[in-house]
Amino acid sequence: MHLPAQSGKTRKMTELMKRWDSIISLEGNTTHINIVFTSNSKLLTKQTMKRVVDATTVSTSDSDVSELSDGETEADNFNGIVNDTTQSNRTIAWISGGGVKMDERLIDLMIRAGDIDNVICCTNKQRMTRVISLIRLLHANIARLGGRTINIWIDEADACMRLWTKYLRTIIGFDTLINKIVLISATMSPVIRYFHKNGMECNLRVYDTTHAECYVRFSDCDVSHEYSIGNQSAIEQMCAVLDNVTVSAGSRWFCPGAIVRKSHDEIATELLRRGFNVLILNGDRKQLIFSDTTCPPVNVMSAVSDDVELSEAIRTLYYDYQLDSAPFAVTGNMCISRGITFASKNENFEFLFTHGIIPDIGSAEEIYQMVARCLGNFREFDSYIAPKLYMTERVASKIANQEHLAIELARRYYTGTENDTHTLSTDEFVAVANEHPVIAPPRVRKSKPQERVPVILSFGPENEYLYSLEKTMQVRRQKVKESVIQILKSEIDANHKMREKYMKLLVLIENPDTIINAKSPQEGEESYKRKITDVVKAARDGNPVSQDITKADKESGKNIVMMFVDKRDKRVGILVWSVDPAVY
């Protein structure tokens, strides 16, 4: 099932569940057993669980969902769990963490007792292994299932290929028990290539239309390439954009970072400094942090119960805390890049992103999934305006290519029967993919390690160590390094023009692999001229220099930073020997 991101794939999945159940009911059987794998994220598992409940519940009363965790359980827990599922829509979320402790043996008993229809799981190695164990148990007791068979649904299938491909032939081997295996994603290219490479049929589910009229596509957005250049980190790109645009209260920004959580913290710190309220969503924390430091952070998960999606919780928090009084931003990476929906509305309030800064991080599939948090079925929202998105031209071409495949592929081969499948050939796939080619990256010559233009930093009494140095005192390398880091951090906040350069220099100096040296001129004008006067002149004229950096250091293959301390005029000259121009 290959459909555009945020276009309603989960709804298509639940419609297909109900369609297949209605077919087998005509044949005299009961219902299928649905095992649904989501991305390896509790947020997405809970969101999917809520949508399956809403789509499959017959009762008009509110439906609860049992949340089951790994582990052994005592037999006397069984009746309570069964009662819970029979009162709900017979759906459980099988995840790690809190909740009733559960293992595959008890789920097997509950399925055979007819008390469970749907099992929602995170996609990880442990869960996949335990689901295979569950299938083995069910297969061993297939005569007691009353003719029920299993449909396996793998959402975001391209993101977890290393897992499901390992078990695919094992699952197919249970052919008398497994009815269908459905792979779902907005970015199916890796999956399609896998099937073609391994000589397997790639059966594409086809549709007359692949999205609703209210769907906002990437091509509907206001895309700007200003301030975004190649080789920028996420925070460098964000600073470049925010330094040059007007940011107003009430604007809502999507600012993803790199995979490492340190990147999210850096982005959040910078946004808070600029007066934003910030929501961080990652594996460490899911916190709403206020620009007003007197307000304590709010744990978002406490607002996300089993019957409330994250999008609803964010909308509620946004208006309850009057976050529209300042600009608002969301940052993170894995927890905000796939499947999770942010746009939502009720009778009183709406939440949409108005802006996005999209870094060049990851594959074309990952970038399209990321930007899709700014897309979706919200064209008819009262507050809708086309999102303003900042990215490089190459990133935009990656997204356009993936969106074209997601929109066009499933309808290109539609022949009049909704939910039918088409066996997709390699040539058919390549033909559609090439209609929106990705811009090739600029050719960059592999540069040799070389000297860089020096940087001159002044220091004052606040830099206690440097300021207190006397002419006859020897400088201590670690103390000089700490002082320079202090100066750079201060300058990054104060000097917008030099911020990007200073940030790169700071990262270089803080890197434990960088060789750091520090010196001060010896007595005499010749030493002062070579270490200070000539370095200052080179910085002013834009000439790279590397005096006093030894040949052995240059041949080490590492970045080198030499710091010359001018005790007389209270300044530091910083020389860099860089092995990678992308770093510095």
N, C-alpha and C positions, 0 to 999 in steps of 0.2 A: 504494500500500500504506500504509494509515493505521492504525497500531496504537499502543497505549500505550508511553510511553517506558520503556526498560529492560525490556521484556516479552519480548524475544527476536526482534526484527525481522530481525536478520542471519540467525538460524536459519531463519526463514520464507523469506528470500531464497534461501538455499542449498538448501532443500527444493524451491523452485520451479525452481531451476537444474537439479537432478537430475531432477525430474519432466519438464521439457521435453526434457532429454537422453534420457530413457528413451522418450519418445514418438517422437523422430526416429530413435532406433536401431531401432524397429519398422518405420520407413519405409525402412530401408536406408542412412541417412546415418550420419555419425559423431557429433560433438558440436557444440554451439554454441561460439562465441567470446564470452566474457563480458567486457565492459569495465565496471568498477565504479568510480564516483566516490564518494569519501568527503568529509567536511568537509575544509577546508584546514588539516589538522593531521597532522603525521607520526605523532603518537601514535595517532590514530584510524585512519590508513592502515595502520599496523602491526597494530593490533588487528583490523581487518577482514581483513587478509591472513591472519593466524593462523587466524581462524575459517573463512575460505574453505578454507584448506589442510586443517584438521581435518575439515571437512564433506565435502570432495570427494576426499580421498585414498583410494585403494583399497588401497594397500600397508599392511601392518601395521607396517612400519618407520617410524622418524622421518622426517618430510619436511622438507627444506630449501626455502627460498624465495629466489629470486634477487631481489636488490635492485638496480634499475637506475636510473641517474641521467641527467640531460640531458647532451647533448654528442656530439661526433663520436667514433667508435671505429675502431680499425684492424681490418682484415678478419681478422687472425689471432686476434682475440678471439672470433670467432663460434663456433668449434667448442667452446671451453671453456664458453661460455654455454649452448649447446644441450645439452651433456652434463649440465650442472647441472640444467636444467629437465626433462630426460628422467628423471633420477634422483629428481626431486621430484614434486609433483602438478601440474606444468606451470603454475605460477602465478608471476607476477612483480609486484613493486611498482615502479611507474614514478614516482619522486619526485625532487625536487631534492636536491642534496647529495652525500654520499659514495656509494661503490659503483661498479660497473662502468659506465662512460660509455655512454649508449645514446641513439639517436634513433629516430624513427618508421620510418625506412627499414630498420633492422635488425630492429625488431619485426615489420614487415611480412614480411620474409624468414623469420623464425622461425615466424610464424603459418602462412604458406604451406607451410613445411616440416613442419607438423603437430606442432610442439614446444611450442606454448603454447595453453592453453585460457582462462586468466584473466589479465586485466591490471587491477591495482588502482592507482588514481590519487588524488592530492589534487585537490580542486576549486579551481582557480584559473584565471585568464585564460590564462596560458601553457600549462598542461596541456590545457585545453579546446581551444585552438587547435591544439596538436600532435596531439591525438586526432582532430580533424577531418581533419588532414593524413594521419594513419594510415588513416582510413576511406576517404579518396580513393584512397590507394595500393591498399588492398584491393579497392576497387570496380573500379579499373582492371585488376586481376588476378583478377577474380571467377571466371573459368573455371578458375583453378588452386587454388581453395579446396575443391574436392571436394564442393560442395554445402553447405558450412558457411555459416551466417549469424550475425549479431551480435545479442546482447542487450545493451542498455545499461541499467545500473542506476545511479540517482543517489540516493545516500543523503543524508539531511537536505536534501531538495530545496527546502524553503521558504527555507533559509538562503542558497542560491546561485541564486535565481531570475534575478537580473540576468545571470548567465552563460548558463545553459542555455536560457532563453527567447530569447536572442539567436541561438542556433545551432539551435533546435528545427526550424524549417522546412528548414534545410540538411540536418539529419540525416534528416528524414522524406523528403527528396528522394531519398535512396539506398534507395528502397523495396524493390529487389530484393535488397539486402544486409542491411538492418536487419530483424530479426524482431520484437523487442519493445523498447519503452522503458518502464522501470518506475521510477516516482518513489516514494521511500520517506521517510516521516517520521512522528513522533508528533504533529507540529503542521502539518497540511496546509491549514489555513484559507486562508492567502494563495495557495496553489497552486490550490485549488478556486475561489476568487474570480477568479483569473487566467483559468482556462479558461472560466468562465461569462461573464466580461466580454468575452472575445474570441470568443464564439460557438462554442467548441470543446467536444467531448464530454468529460465528466469521468468516466472509467471507474474506479469504486471497486472494489478487490478485496475481496470479502466473506468472512466467516468465521463459523462457528457460535459459536465462543468466541474472544475477542480476547486473552485472557491465560490463563496457567496458574493452577491453584488456589493455588500457592505464591507468587503474585505479590502483593507489598505495594504497595497503591495509596496515593495521597495521602490519600484518605478514611480509610485505616487508621491514619494517623499521629496523634500527640498534638500538636495545633496550638494555640499560644498567641499571643494578640494583645497580651499585656502587654509593656510597654517598647518597643514598636514604634509609631512615629507617622509621619505623612506628612512629607515634606521632609527626612527624615534621610538623611545619606550612609551608605554601607555601614559605615564605621568608627564613626560616631556611633551607629548602631543596635547594632552589636556591643558597644560599650562600655556602652551602656544596659542591654543584656541581661546581660552578664557582671558588671556592678556589682551586679546584683540577684538572681542565682541562685548556687547552690552548684556549683562546678566540681570534679569529683573526678578523681583519677588513673585512667587507663584509659578515660575518656570520649573519644569521637572526634567531632570537630566539623567540619562543613562550613561554611566561612565565605567565600563568594565576595565579590569586590570589584567595583569598576567596571571598565570596559574598559581604562582607562589603567593602565599597570603601576605607576605611583607609588602607586596605591590599594593594590595587593597588598603593596608594600613597607611602607606605613604599617600595614596590618593585621598583617603578620608581625611588625613591630617591637613593636606593642602586645601581641600574643599572647606573644611571647618575654618581654616584661617581666612578664607575668602567670604565667610559668612553664610555658608550653606548649612542646612540640616542634612544629615547623611544617614543612609541605611546601608549597613554592611551585611552581606549575606555570603558566608563561607563556612567551611567545616568547623572553624573555631568559634565563631559567634554569629548570631543573627540579631544585630542590635541597631536600634534607632538612636543616633547620637545628635544632640542639639548643639547649634552654634552658641547658644547661651550656656556657658559652662556651669551655671548654677543649677541647671536641670540635669538630673541623673539619667543615664541611658535607659532605654526601654527594651526589654527582651521580647522580640517579636514572636517567638515561638509560644509564649504564654498566651498570645492572642490568636493562635492558629489551632483550633480544636479540630477533631475529625470531621465535623460538618461545616467547617469554614475554610475556604481556599485562601492561599496566601494573598492573592489579589484582593480579596474582600477584606482581609485583615489590614493590608497596607492602605486601602482606601479609607477604612474606618480610622486608623491611626492618623492618617494625613489630615483628616478633618477634625477629629477629636482634639488633636494637639495644635490645630491651626497652623500647620506647617506651610501654608500658602503665604504666610507673612514674610517668608524668606525664600530664596531659591532652595530647591530640594534635589538630592542626587542619590542614586543607587549604585553601589560598586560591589565587586566580587568577580568571580569567573565561573567555576564549574556549577555553582548553585544558581546562577542566573543565566546560563547560556543555552540550556536545552529544556524545552517542554514547559517550563514555568511561565504562567501567564501573569502579566501585570495590569493590563487594561481591564477595568471593571466599572459597573455602574449599578445604582439602585434608584429608587424613586426620587432621592434627594441629591445624591452626589455622584460624581464621575472621577475616575483617575486615568490619565493617559500621560505618556512621556511626550514632552514638547521638543526635546533636544536629545541628541546622542553623539558621543565622541567614540568612534569605533577604531581601535588600534589594529595594526597589521600583525595579529598574533594567531598562529595556527594555520590550518589548511583552509581551502575555500569553503569546505563543508562547515567547519567550526565557526568561521567568520559569518556565514549566512545564518547559522543557528543563533549566533550572538545578536546580530542586528535585528533578528526577528522579534526580539522582545519589544521593539518599537513598531511592530506590524500587527495586524489582526483584524477581527471583525468589529470595527468601531467607527466606520465612516459616518454612521447615523447618530453618533453621540452628539449632544448639543455643544460640547466644548471642543469638538474635533477641529484641528488644523493640521495640515501636513507637517509631520515632524521634520525639524531641521537637523540634518545629520552631517557630521564632519568626518572625513576620511580621505585617504589618498585615492588617486584615480585608479590605481591597480586594485586596491581593496574593493572599490565600487564595481570593477569589472568581474572580480571573483563572485561577488554577491549576485550581480545580474545574471551570470552564467548559471549559478545554482537555482536562482528563482525561476529562470526560464525552464530548466529541466523539471522543477517541481510543479509548475503550472501546466506545461505543455505536454510532457511525456504521457501522462495517464489519459489525456483527452485526444492526443494525436491518433491513438490506435483504438479509440472507442468505435464500436460498430453497431450500436443501437440497443445493447443489453446492459443496463446498469449493473454494476458489481460483477460483471463478467471479467475474465482474465485473458490476457494476450501474452503469448510466448515471445518475449522480446529478444531480438537478435542483436549481436554486437554492432552490425552496420546500422540498425535502426537507432540504437542508443547513441552512437557516435554522431550520426547525422543531426540529431536534435541538439546534442551538446555543442557541436561546432557552430550552431546558429548564433550563439553569443559567446565568442571566444574570450578567454582571459588574456588581458594585456600581459605581454612578456615582461619580466623584471628588467630594469636597466642593467646593461652590462657594466660591471664594476671591475676594473683592473685590480688584481691582487697586489696590493701595495707592500713594499718592503718595510720592515720596522724603521722608523725614522724619528728625528727630533721634531718637536713642535714649538710653536711660538710661545714664549714664556708668559706667565701671568704675574702681575705685581699686586700684592695685597698690603694695605696699610694696617697698622695695629695701634691701639691706644691703651690707656690704663686698665680697661676691662679685660685685656689679655695679659693677665698678671705675670705669667712666666716670661714672655717675650719682653714686656715693658720693663721688667726689673733687671734684665741682663746688663752687665757692665762690659766695657770694652775688653777686659782681660779674661772674661769668663768663657769657657768652652760650652757650646750648645749641646743639649741632650736631645738625641733624635726623637725619642718617644714624646718628650715634652713639646718639641716643635710641632710634631705631627698633630698632637691633641689641640694645640693652639691654632694651627691652620684650619683644622676641622671646625673649630669654634668660629673663626672668622668667616669661613665659607658659608656656614649655616646662617649667620647673621646677614651676609651679603645676599644670599638667595632670597631672603625675605624683603630686603630693602632695595635691591638693584634689579628691576624687572628686565632691563636691557641685557644684562649679563647672566640672567638666571639659568638659562639652559646650559651655557658653558660651565658655570660654576657647579651646577648639579652633576654634570659628567665628571668634572674634576674631583668632586667630593666622593662620588662612587668609586673612582679610581683609587683615591687615597685610602678609603676605608676597606678596599679589597685586601684580604690577608695575603694574597699572592703577589701583590705589588711590592717591588723593592723600594724602600724609602731611605733616603740619605739626607742629612742636614749638616750644613757648614756655615761658618761666618768668616768674613775676611780677616786675614792676619794683619798685623801691624804693617802699615805702609800703603802708599797710594796705588802701587801697581796691583796688589791683591784686591784692594777695594774696587779699582777700575774693572778688573776681570770678572769679579764675582757680583758686583752690584751695578756699576755705571754701564758696562757693556750689556748686561742683561736687561736693564731698564730701557736702554736705547733699542734693543732688539724687540722688546714688547711694544714700544711705541711705533716702530717702523714695520712691525709684522713679520719679522725675520725669525725663523726657527734656529735655536742654538742648543748645544748639549755639552758645554764645558764641564769638566770634572766628573762626567759619567764615564766610568771605566769601560775598557774594551770587554773585560770579563762579564760585567753586568749586561752590556749590550748583546753579548752572545748567549745570554742565559735563556732567551726566549720569553722573558717576562717584561711586563711594563715597569718602568723605572720613573720615580719622582725624586728630583733633587731640589732641596729647599735651601736657599741662601738667605740668611738672616742679616739684615742691615740694622745694627744696633743704634747707629748714629741718627738715621732718618726714619726709624721706626717703620720698617716695611720688610716684606718677605718676597723674594723673587723665586718663582716656582718653575722649574724646567721639567719637561716630560719627554721621555723616550717611549714611544707607543708602538706596540706590536700589532695593533688592530685599530684602524681609523674609525670603525664603528663604535669602539669604546671611547676613544678620545683622539 
